[in-house]
Amino acid sequence: MAVERLGDNVRLLSLQYQDHALKLSLNIEGQCCELTFEKLLGFRMLDEGDLLEYWAELSLSNGWLYEVSEGGWLEQESLRSGFMASSHHAPREFLVVTEKECISVLTLALQPQVCWCDCQQAMEYTPLPSDTSTH
């Protein structure tokens, strides 16, 4: 997925979950970015070392925000008989790569909202938008 700024220095500042939305605040080469995933179905965060088999493709030099079309967490979960989200919805999977963490996100949204801001603003608590949809 194309993003405005690339860089090898990507740090997770905060992760906030509320009302079926996930907001990630990142520091990318000294610039702060807030990613908001609405219509969230689920997320997981792993140490980057736990995804070594993907690093040839997913190095920070190639980007830090990816849409995963195959072979990711969604595909793994879809193999479980108890995983119902893929049978009733058309979820999308995104992967956010930082220096230390990898955050997989399953969402019904077409893409995350990307907002560039100053780093002080990113460290302040701001509530996520309320989810007004019905489930």
VENQUICOR-V120217 format. One record per residue. N is the residue number from 1. RES is the residue in three letters. PSI is psi in whole degrees, -180 to 180 (* if undefined). Layout:
[[N	RES	PSI] [N	RES	PSI]]
This chain:
[[1	MET	131] [2	ALA	133] [3	VAL	158] [4	GLU	-32] [5	ARG	132] [6	LEU	168] [7	GLY	154] [8	ASP	-14] [9	ASN	88] [10	VAL	118] [11	ARG	142] [12	LEU	122] [13	LEU	-43] [14	SER	160] [15	LEU	126] [16	GLN	128] [17	TYR	132] [18	GLN	135] [19	ASP	53] [20	HIS	32] [21	ALA	147] [22	LEU	127] [23	LYS	126] [24	LEU	130] [25	SER	127] [26	LEU	150] [27	ASN	118] [28	ILE	106] [29	GLU	41] [30	GLY	-6] [31	GLN	142] [32	CYS	143] [33	CYS	136] [34	GLU	124] [35	LEU	130] [36	THR	123] [37	PHE	112] [38	GLU	171] [39	LYS	45] [40	LEU	133] [41	LEU	-32] [42	GLY	164] [43	PHE	157] [44	ARG	149] [45	MET	127] [46	LEU	154] [47	ASP	140] [48	GLU	-27] [49	GLY	-20] [50	ASP	-1] [51	LEU	35] [52	LEU	-32] [53	GLU	-15] [54	TYR	-6] [55	TRP	-23] [56	ALA	-38] [57	GLU	-34] [58	LEU	38] [59	SER	154] [60	LEU	-24] [61	SER	-26] [62	ASN	-10] [63	GLY	175] [64	TRP	-7] [65	LEU	121] [66	TYR	146] [67	GLU	127] [68	VAL	120] [69	SER	-22] [70	GLU	156] [71	GLY	12] [72	GLY	-160] [73	TRP	-41] [74	LEU	-44] [75	GLU	-40] [76	GLN	-46] [77	GLU	-34] [78	SER	-20] [79	LEU	-19] [80	ARG	136] [81	SER	-26] [82	GLY	-3] [83	PHE	106] [84	MET	-20] [85	ALA	-40] [86	SER	-20] [87	SER	-22] [88	HIS	-15] [89	HIS	177] [90	ALA	74] [91	PRO	154] [92	ARG	152] [93	GLU	133] [94	PHE	152] [95	LEU	125] [96	VAL	123] [97	VAL	127] [98	THR	-178] [99	GLU	-31] [100	LYS	-23] [101	GLU	156] [102	CYS	124] [103	ILE	116] [104	SER	136] [105	VAL	128] [106	LEU	126] [107	THR	158] [108	LEU	-8] [109	ALA	151] [110	LEU	-35] [111	GLN	163] [112	PRO	158] [113	GLN	133] [114	VAL	124] [115	CYS	122] [116	TRP	135] [117	CYS	173] [118	ASP	153] [119	CYS	-32] [120	GLN	-42] [121	GLN	-38] [122	ALA	-27] [123	MET	-14] [124	GLU	146] [125	TYR	126] [126	THR	128] [127	PRO	149] [128	LEU	155] [129	PRO	144] [130	SER	141] [131	ASP	116] [132	THR	-1] [133	SER	159] [134	THR	153] [135	HIS	*]]
